[in-house]
Amino acid sequence: MTAARAWVGDLVRDGSGTRAIVTDVRACGTVWVLRPQVGNGPHWETDDPDTLEIIARRGDHDGP
């Protein structure tokens, strides 16, 4: 993992502008699994982590 790459727990905006939480990184770091920021909606995947804009790192976006 590099500092510029999203990782599990990070709040991101995907390539379509949807805010999401990274829930898993699979296949030896080639597939990022995302879920909606709020709720338990459908999960989706990307194999291009460079399209994920990091909004907040894990822990930085958690409430008090």
Secondary structure, DSSP 8 states (H G I E B T S, - for coil): --TTS--TT-EEE-TTS-EEEEEEEETTTTEEEEEESSSS---EEES-GGG-EEEE-TTTSS--
